Amino acid sequence: MIRKLVLKLWEADTVVSVVFTLLYPIVRVFAPPKKLIGPYVKNGQVVADLGCATGYYAIALADSVGTEGKVYAVDKNKKSIRLLEKKAEKGGYRNIEAHASSAADLGFIEDQSVDFVFASGLL
Ligand SMILES: C[S@@+](CC[C@H](N)C(=O)[O-])C[C@H]1O[C@@H](n2cnc3c(N)ncnc32)[C@H](O)[C@@H]1O
């Protein structure tokens, strides 16, 4: 009952996703997303964030690849993708292409077109 209510309020499909969301403010202080991805991602690259949720890392990736680059943000949870799309629109991130899809079905990404794949907390 409580689990169902929490999942509904957070628009999440697993408790793990809710816990991740609650921990983001702490994680942001001790392990800023840009510091984590910084060594791997460069301006102009095409990257994929599999299991992006609402975009904690996808936004940082979008900042790193810049307007010449592109981020494929993929999550099987449609609500998360909708929230990410809203965030991207509000923040003016035109370099994020969000897809509600399983990470096992990436037919919308052209073969050998991605420079870096980020997958954190994916099942
Ligand atoms: C624990 S959250 C992690 C979110 C984010 N990557 C992070 O590290 O903060 C896991 C996310 O992966 C998504 N997910 C899990 N398995 C997936 C799959 N096979 N394909 C696409 N998304 C998946 C869930 O919907 C959830 O949003």
The ligand as an SDF file (V2000), in Angstrom:
LIG
                    3D

 27 29  0  0  0  0  0  0  0  0999 V2000
   17.9700    3.3500  -10.4010 C   0  0  0  0  0  0  0  0  0  0  0  0
   17.4610    4.3590  -11.7450 S   0  0  0  0  0  0  0  0  0  0  0  0
   19.0300    5.0970  -12.2320 C   0  0  0  0  0  0  0  0  0  0  0  0
   18.8460    6.3850  -12.9670 C   0  0  0  0  0  0  0  0  0  0  0  0
   20.1260    7.0600  -13.4600 C   0  0  0  0  0  0  0  0  0  0  0  0
   20.7670    6.3020  -14.5190 N   0  0  0  0  0  0  0  0  0  0  0  0
   21.1170    7.3030  -12.3370 C   0  0  0  0  0  0  0  0  0  0  0  0
   22.1370    6.6420  -12.2860 O   0  0  0  0  0  0  0  0  0  0  0  0
   20.8670    8.1770  -11.5350 O   0  0  0  0  0  0  0  0  0  0  0  0
   17.2910    3.0880  -13.0220 C   0  0  0  0  0  0  0  0  0  0  0  0
   16.5230    3.5540  -14.2370 C   0  0  0  0  0  0  0  0  0  0  0  0
   16.7480    2.6090  -15.2740 O   0  0  0  0  0  0  0  0  0  0  0  0
   15.5280    2.3420  -15.9280 C   0  0  0  0  0  0  0  0  0  0  0  0
   15.6710    1.0100  -16.5050 N   0  0  0  0  0  0  0  0  0  0  0  0
   15.8980   -0.1490  -15.8380 C   0  0  0  0  0  0  0  0  0  0  0  0
   16.0280   -1.1690  -16.6880 N   0  0  0  0  0  0  0  0  0  0  0  0
   15.8880   -0.6480  -17.9340 C   0  0  0  0  0  0  0  0  0  0  0  0
   15.9240   -1.2080  -19.2450 C   0  0  0  0  0  0  0  0  0  0  0  0
   16.1450   -2.4940  -19.4450 N   0  0  0  0  0  0  0  0  0  0  0  0
   15.7510   -0.3740  -20.3070 N   0  0  0  0  0  0  0  0  0  0  0  0
   15.5410    0.9560  -20.1200 C   0  0  0  0  0  0  0  0  0  0  0  0
   15.4900    1.5410  -18.9040 N   0  0  0  0  0  0  0  0  0  0  0  0
   15.6580    0.7460  -17.8260 C   0  0  0  0  0  0  0  0  0  0  0  0
   14.4530    2.4960  -14.8620 C   0  0  0  0  0  0  0  0  0  0  0  0
   13.1990    2.8060  -15.4250 O   0  0  0  0  0  0  0  0  0  0  0  0
   15.0240    3.6290  -14.0110 C   0  0  0  0  0  0  0  0  0  0  0  0
   14.5730    4.8870  -14.4500 O   0  0  0  0  0  0  0  0  0  0  0  0
  1  2  1  0
  2  3  1  0
  2 10  1  0
  3  4  1  0
  4  5  1  0
  5  6  1  0
  5  7  1  0
  7  8  2  0
  7  9  1  0
 10 11  1  0
 11 12  1  0
 11 26  1  0
 12 13  1  0
 13 14  1  0
 13 24  1  0
 14 15  1  0
 14 23  1  0
 15 16  2  0
 16 17  1  0
 17 18  1  0
 17 23  2  0
 18 19  1  0
 18 20  2  0
 20 21  1  0
 21 22  2  0
 22 23  1  0
 24 25  1  0
 24 26  1  0
 26 27  1  0
M  CHG  2   2   1   9  -1
M  END
$$$$
